[in-house]
Amino acid sequence: MPRFMSLIRIEENAFAMEEAPADFGERMEALFEEITKAGVMLDTAGLKPTSEGTRVTWSGGRLSYTDGPFTETKEVVGGYAMMQCKDKAEALEWAKRFLEIHPEQWTVTCEVRQLDEG
């Protein structure tokens, strides 16, 4: 079965977890339990803020390092999930269910891409 990477993109300073509904964590935990029991979830995690990250760039034959935060970037990758699904439609269905758990005033994007294992 093909594997898919979902990259969760957020506007890092647009909202705080304290603003989430009281049952947000419970609903997320229930979905993660369901996707794991279905044998789909291979790995998932949130990422530390960009203020703790470093970008390494290769350009003109040289490396450069830029410590975060990356204020010039509107959206950042805030987390990921590695899933094994029968097809892209199934991966997109799980992404849809994940996004629908979030409060409607938040903007969260989930980019779903199949791994090139050919």
BAVEXMAR-375186 format. One record per residue: x, y, z of N, C-alpha, C, O in turn. Coordinates in nm, 4 decimals. Layout:
# BAVEXMAR-375186
       nu       nv       nw      cau      cav      caw       cu       cv       cw       ou       ov       ow
        X        Y        Z        X        Y        Z        X        Y        Z        X        Y        Z
...
***
This chain:
# BAVEXMAR-375186
       nu       nv       nw      cau      cav      caw       cu       cv       cw       ou       ov       ow
   0.0840  -0.1192   0.0000   0.0000   0.0000   0.0000   0.0879   0.1248   0.0000   0.1938   0.1269   0.0629
   0.0439   0.2280  -0.0703   0.1243   0.3498  -0.0763   0.1245   0.4247   0.0570   0.0314   0.4146   0.1368
   0.2311   0.4993   0.0778   0.2423   0.5833   0.1969   0.2264   0.7292   0.1567   0.2670   0.7708   0.0482
   0.1665   0.8052   0.2466   0.1397   0.9462   0.2228   0.1916   1.0276   0.3403   0.1803   0.9869   0.4559
   0.2483   1.1426   0.3090   0.2928   1.2371   0.4109   0.1938   1.3527   0.4097   0.1670   1.4112   0.3048
   0.1404   1.3850   0.5252   0.0591   1.5060   0.5347   0.1383   1.6072   0.6157   0.1852   1.5786   0.7258
   0.1520   1.7250   0.5591   0.2236   1.8353   0.6233   0.1203   1.9366   0.6697   0.0435   1.9898   0.5895
   0.1191   1.9626   0.7988   0.0213   2.0535   0.8564   0.0809   2.1938   0.8576   0.1800   2.2194   0.9260
   0.0208   2.2828   0.7827   0.0703   2.4197   0.7717  -0.0194   2.5123   0.8530  -0.1420   2.5066   0.8444
   0.0454   2.5977   0.9321  -0.0272   2.6907   1.0178   0.0346   2.8289   1.0081   0.1491   2.8444   0.9657
  -0.0419   2.9286   1.0477   0.0131   3.0618   1.0702   0.0532   3.0617   1.2168  -0.0312   3.0699   1.3060
   0.1814   3.0525   1.2397   0.2351   3.0208   1.3715   0.1834   3.1087   1.4847   0.1598   3.0578   1.5943
   0.1654   3.2358   1.4630   0.1234   3.3259   1.5705  -0.0215   3.3701   1.5585  -0.0624   3.4652   1.6251
  -0.1003   3.3025   1.4745  -0.2381   3.3449   1.4501  -0.3340   3.2999   1.5598  -0.4400   3.3603   1.5766
  -0.2999   3.1962   1.6343  -0.3890   3.1479   1.7392  -0.3072   3.0786   1.8470  -0.1916   3.0419   1.8259
  -0.3688   3.0618   1.9611  -0.3032   2.9939   2.0728  -0.3855   2.8713   2.1112  -0.5084   2.8732   2.1031
  -0.3181   2.7661   2.1525  -0.3891   2.6436   2.1914  -0.4875   2.6711   2.3055  -0.5869   2.5998   2.3194
  -0.4611   2.7726   2.3862  -0.5515   2.8064   2.4950  -0.6887   2.8505   2.4429  -0.7875   2.8468   2.5163
  -0.6942   2.8922   2.3157  -0.8196   2.9354   2.2543  -0.9038   2.8186   2.2050  -1.0195   2.8374   2.1676
  -0.8476   2.6994   2.2046  -0.9191   2.5823   2.1534  -1.0343   2.5454   2.2468  -1.0260   2.5677   2.3676
  -1.1418   2.4891   2.1910  -1.2516   2.4431   2.2761  -1.2018   2.3393   2.3764  -1.1029   2.2704   2.3516
  -1.2700   2.3289   2.4885  -1.2284   2.2388   2.5963  -1.2156   2.0939   2.5501  -1.1314   2.0202   2.6014
  -1.2977   2.0525   2.4544  -1.2955   1.9120   2.4111  -1.2053   1.8876   2.2900  -1.2036   1.7770   2.2360
  -1.1306   1.9889   2.2469  -1.0448   1.9763   2.1290  -0.9455   1.8610   2.1439  -0.9344   1.7771   2.0544
  -0.8741   1.8561   2.2546  -0.7753   1.7505   2.2774  -0.8381   1.6121   2.2795  -0.7802   1.5172   2.2267
  -0.9546   1.5996   2.3392  -1.0237   1.4703   2.3443  -1.0650   1.4249   2.2047  -1.0495   1.3078   2.1699
  -1.1175   1.5175   2.1253  -1.1588   1.4821   1.9884  -1.0386   1.4430   1.9027  -1.0466   1.3496   1.8230
  -0.9270   1.5146   1.9191  -0.8054   1.4826   1.8439  -0.7534   1.3453   1.8862  -0.7154   1.2642   1.8017
  -0.7518   1.3200   2.0156  -0.7051   1.1910   2.0664  -0.7916   1.0765   2.0136  -0.7392   0.9709   1.9781
  -0.9235   1.0964   2.0079  -1.0140   0.9937   1.9567  -0.9868   0.9649   1.8094  -0.9875   0.8491   1.7677
  -0.9628   1.0696   1.7302  -0.9321   1.0500   1.5884  -0.7997   0.9761   1.5724  -0.7899   0.8840   1.4912
  -0.6982   1.0150   1.6485  -0.5681   0.9473   1.6397  -0.5805   0.8005   1.6803  -0.5150   0.7143   1.6216
  -0.6629   0.7718   1.7791  -0.6848   0.6327   1.8198  -0.7523   0.5549   1.7070  -0.7148   0.4413   1.6780
  -0.8514   0.6165   1.6443  -0.9227   0.5512   1.5342  -0.8306   0.5261   1.4144  -0.8318   0.4166   1.3581
  -0.7522   0.6240   1.3753  -0.6652   0.6091   1.2586  -0.5532   0.5080   1.2859  -0.5072   0.4393   1.1947
  -0.5100   0.4997   1.4120  -0.4076   0.4018   1.4494  -0.4657   0.2612   1.4473  -0.4032   0.1690   1.3948
  -0.5853   0.2440   1.5041  -0.6509   0.1123   1.5037  -0.6820   0.0645   1.3621  -0.6840  -0.0557   1.3357
  -0.7064   0.1596   1.2709  -0.7336   0.1248   1.1305  -0.6069   0.0817   1.0577  -0.6138   0.0362   0.9435
  -0.4913   0.0954   1.1222  -0.3648   0.0560   1.0609  -0.3116   0.1566   0.9610  -0.2260   0.1234   0.8790
  -0.3611   0.2788   0.9666  -0.3242   0.3821   0.8700  -0.2079   0.4673   0.9207  -0.1140   0.4947   0.8459
  -0.2138   0.5091   1.0473  -0.1135   0.6006   1.1022   0.0174   0.5276   1.1290   0.0213   0.4310   1.2052
   0.1235   0.5742   1.0661   0.2565   0.5187   1.0884   0.3349   0.6036   1.1880   0.4107   0.5507   1.2694
   0.3161   0.7367   1.1812   0.3854   0.8270   1.2723   0.3217   0.9645   1.2617   0.2715   1.0016   1.1556
   0.3232   1.0397   1.3697   0.2731   1.1769   1.3687   0.3361   1.2545   1.4830   0.3710   1.1975   1.5864
   0.3502   1.3840   1.4639   0.4022   1.4705   1.5706   0.3827   1.6157   1.5317   0.3760   1.6500   1.4136
   0.3739   1.6989   1.6315   0.3780   1.8423   1.6112   0.5241   1.8847   1.6135   0.6104   1.8091   1.6581
   0.5514   2.0039   1.5659   0.6879   2.0543   1.5631   0.7029   2.1716   1.6584   0.6075   2.2457   1.6824
   0.8220   2.1880   1.7122   0.8538   2.3021   1.7979   0.8397   2.4301   1.7154   0.8458   2.4243   1.5926
   0.8211   2.5451   1.7797   0.8064   2.6711   1.7053   0.9314   2.7043   1.6242   1.0412   2.6575   1.6547
   0.9128   2.7859   1.5203   1.0257   2.8229   1.4345   1.1331   2.8995   1.5109   1.2479   2.9048   1.4667
   1.0982   2.9585   1.6239   1.1983   3.0295   1.7035   1.3075   2.9352   1.7531   1.4154   2.9799   1.7921
   1.2799   2.8057   1.7515   1.3780   2.7065   1.7938   1.4424   2.6340   1.6752   1.5194   2.5399   1.6944
   1.4113   2.6771   1.5538   1.4621   2.6103   1.4344   1.5715   2.6883   1.3644   1.5968   2.8047   1.3957
   1.6359   2.6227   1.2694   1.7381   2.6834   1.1845   1.7153   2.6374   1.0417   1.6941   2.5186   1.0171
   1.7194   2.7303   0.9477   1.7132   2.6963   0.8053   1.8545   2.6902   0.7508   1.9365   2.7786   0.7756
   1.8812   2.5848   0.6766   2.0110   2.5684   0.6104   1.9845   2.5805   0.4606   1.9036   2.5060   0.4053
   2.0521   2.6734   0.3955   2.0293   2.7000   0.2534   2.1576   2.6765   0.1745   2.2660   2.7176   0.2160
   2.1437   2.6102   0.0609   2.2533   2.5899  -0.0330   2.2267   2.6794  -0.1528   2.1270   2.6607  -0.2225
   2.3140   2.7763  -0.1779   2.2958   2.8685  -0.2885   2.4316   2.9196  -0.3337   2.5144   2.9587  -0.2514
   2.4544   2.9195  -0.4647   2.5797   2.9694  -0.5189   2.7010   2.8918  -0.4701   2.8107   2.9468  -0.4599
   2.6810   2.7642  -0.4402   2.7914   2.6808  -0.3952   2.8298   2.7010  -0.2490   2.9353   2.6551  -0.2053
   2.7441   2.7696  -0.1734   2.7743   2.7957  -0.0317   2.6542   2.7632   0.0556   2.5394   2.7694   0.0118
   2.6834   2.7288   0.1787   2.5800   2.7061   0.2793   2.5605   2.8311   0.3628   2.6567   2.9011   0.3947
   2.4375   2.8588   0.3976   2.4100   2.9652   0.4940   2.3103   2.9112   0.5955   2.2316   2.8213   0.5655
   2.3146   2.9667   0.7151   2.2299   2.9238   0.8253   2.1516   3.0442   0.8762   2.2084   3.1509   0.8997
   2.0220   3.0263   0.8927   1.9370   3.1316   0.9456   1.8593   3.0758   1.0638   1.7809   2.9820   1.0492
   1.8817   3.1342   1.1810   1.8070   3.0919   1.2989   1.6684   3.1555   1.2978   1.6508   3.2684   1.2522
   1.5700   3.0807   1.3490   1.4339   3.1297   1.3590   1.4203   3.2308   1.4712   1.5142   3.2485   1.5488
   1.3085   3.2964   1.4820   1.1866   3.2686   1.4057   1.1945   3.3258   1.2643   1.2720   3.4175   1.2369
   1.1135   3.2702   1.1764   1.1139   3.3095   1.0360   0.9937   3.3996   1.0103   0.8929   3.3571   0.9538
   1.0065   3.5244   1.0530   0.8941   3.6184   1.0490   0.8492   3.6519   0.9080   0.7350   3.6935   0.8883
   0.9363   3.6348   0.8096   0.8991   3.6657   0.6713   0.8102   3.5583   0.6102   0.7553   3.5777   0.5017
   0.7954   3.4453   0.6785   0.7151   3.3348   0.6284   0.5776   3.3398   0.6912   0.5651   3.3417   0.8137
   0.4736   3.3418   0.6083   0.3375   3.3481   0.6612   0.2971   3.2131   0.7194   0.2520   3.2066   0.8337
   0.3124   3.1053   0.6428   0.2759   2.9723   0.6907   0.4008   2.8904   0.7161   0.4990   2.9004   0.6425
   0.3965   2.8092   0.8207   0.5067   2.7190   0.8516   0.4500   2.5788   0.8719   0.3309   2.5625   0.8981
   0.5353   2.4789   0.8597   0.4945   2.3424   0.8891   0.4900   2.3287   1.0403   0.5915   2.3455   1.1079
   0.3725   2.2981   1.0929   0.3541   2.2867   1.2370   0.3501   2.1438   1.2856   0.3565   2.1185   1.4059
   0.3397   2.0493   1.1922   0.3350   1.9083   1.2284   0.3263   1.8231   1.1035   0.3201   1.8742   0.9917
   0.3259   1.6925   1.1241   0.3197   1.6006   1.0109   0.2520   1.4707   1.0536   0.2377   1.4419   1.1724
   0.2115   1.3946   0.9549   0.1640   1.2583   0.9778   0.2105   1.1734   0.8610   0.2061   1.2166   0.7458
   0.2545   1.0539   0.8912   0.2899   0.9560   0.7888   0.1807   0.8489   0.7927   0.1585   0.7848   0.8955
   0.1134   0.8309   0.6799   0.0013   0.7369   0.6741   0.0226   0.6353   0.5630   0.0850   0.6645   0.4610
  -0.0298   0.5169   0.5845  -0.0305   0.4142   0.4811  -0.1763   0.3887   0.4464  -0.2522   0.3348   0.5268
  -0.2144   0.4286   0.3249  -0.3539   0.4235   0.2820  -0.3656   0.3441   0.1530  -0.2676   0.3263   0.0808
  -0.4858   0.2967   0.1247  -0.5043   0.2196   0.0009  -0.4890   0.3070  -0.1233  -0.4483   0.2593  -0.2293
  -0.5228   0.4384  -0.1088  -0.5096   0.5310  -0.2214  -0.5151   0.6746  -0.1707  -0.5332   0.6991  -0.0514
  -0.4993   0.7686  -0.2629  -0.4986   0.9097  -0.2269  -0.6333   0.9539  -0.1697  -0.6383   1.0384  -0.0804
  -0.7419   0.8970  -0.2210  -0.8751   0.9334  -0.1720  -0.8878   0.9034  -0.0224  -0.9451   0.9830   0.0521
  -0.8351   0.7900   0.0216  -0.8408   0.7564   0.1638  -0.7542   0.8542   0.2447  -0.7956   0.8989   0.3517
  -0.6363   0.8872   0.1951  -0.5482   0.9824   0.2644  -0.6171   1.1182   0.2771  -0.6080   1.1829   0.3814
  -0.6856   1.1613   0.1720  -0.7565   1.2892   0.1752  -0.8747   1.2855   0.2721  -0.9054   1.3865   0.3354
  -0.9402   1.1725   0.2843  -1.0510   1.1594   0.3789  -1.0009   1.1758   0.5228  -1.0647   1.2437   0.6032
  -0.8870   1.1137   0.5552  -0.8302   1.1292   0.6896  -0.7881   1.2741   0.7128  -0.8070   1.3272   0.8223
  -0.7313   1.3382   0.6112  -0.6923   1.4792   0.6243  -0.8149   1.5661   0.6503  -0.8110   1.6556   0.7347
  -0.9217   1.5403   0.5793  -1.0466   1.6138   0.5977  -1.0962   1.5991   0.7411  -1.1319   1.6980   0.8050
  -1.0985   1.4786   0.7907  -1.1465   1.4540   0.9267  -1.0575   1.5233   1.0299  -1.1072   1.5758   1.1296
  -0.9256   1.5236   1.0061  -0.8323   1.5915   1.0953  -0.8618   1.7413   1.0991  -0.8700   1.8003   1.2069
  -0.8776   1.8025   0.9824  -0.9007   1.9464   0.9755  -1.0340   1.9860   1.0382  -1.0432   2.0908   1.1021
  -1.1361   1.9047   1.0210  -1.2693   1.9383   1.0718  -1.2758   1.9404   1.2249  -1.3709   1.9950   1.2807
  -1.1789   1.8833   1.2929  -1.1738   1.8860   1.4391  -1.1351   2.0250   1.4901  -1.1712   2.0623   1.6017
  -1.0619   2.1015   1.4091  -1.0108   2.2321   1.4506  -1.1224   2.3366   1.4550  -1.2190   2.3273   1.3793
  -1.1096   2.4353   1.5429  -1.2084   2.5445   1.5482  -1.2179   2.6146   1.4127  -1.1175   2.6319   1.3435
  -1.3383   2.6541   1.3764  -1.3587   2.7117   1.2428  -1.2906   2.8463   1.2235  -1.2683   2.8866   1.1093
  -1.2565   2.9177   1.3310  -1.1890   3.0463   1.3154  -1.0390   3.0303   1.2921  -0.9718   3.1288   1.2613
  -0.9844   2.9093   1.3057  -0.8437   2.8837   1.2785  -0.8252   2.8553   1.1300  -0.9159   2.8038   1.0646
  -0.7087   2.8887   1.0769  -0.6730   2.8503   0.9410  -0.5614   2.7475   0.9503  -0.4506   2.7782   0.9942
  -0.5917   2.6255   0.9085  -0.4968   2.5146   0.9112  -0.5033   2.4485   0.7737  -0.6121   2.4199   0.7236
  -0.3886   2.4245   0.7132  -0.3816   2.3603   0.5819  -0.3105   2.2267   0.5969  -0.2116   2.2153   0.6693
  -0.3615   2.1272   0.5286  -0.2987   1.9953   0.5304  -0.2609   1.9589   0.3871  -0.3477   1.9332   0.3037
  -0.1323   1.9570   0.3599  -0.0811   1.9188   0.2281  -0.0566   1.7693   0.2289   0.0222   1.7204   0.3099
  -0.1224   1.6956   0.1406  -0.1102   1.5494   0.1346  -0.0328   1.5116   0.0092  -0.0704   1.5483  -0.1021
   0.0768   1.4369   0.0290   0.1600   1.3959  -0.0848   0.2009   1.2507  -0.0682   0.2359   1.2061   0.0411
   0.1958   1.1786  -0.1782   0.2383   1.0383  -0.1767   0.3895   1.0316  -0.1835   0.4522   1.1105  -0.2543
   0.4492   0.9375  -0.1101   0.5920   0.9179  -0.1143   0.6308   0.8560  -0.2489   0.5595   0.7696  -0.3000
   0.7396   0.8980  -0.3045   0.7915   0.8429  -0.4300   0.8786   0.7246  -0.3952   0.9972   0.7401  -0.3662
   0.8201   0.6065  -0.3979   0.8908   0.4853  -0.3570   0.9173   0.3933  -0.4762   0.9439   0.2742  -0.4598
   0.9097   0.4506  -0.5960   0.9182   0.3727  -0.7171   1.0554   0.3429  -0.7585   1.0761   0.2770  -0.8605
***
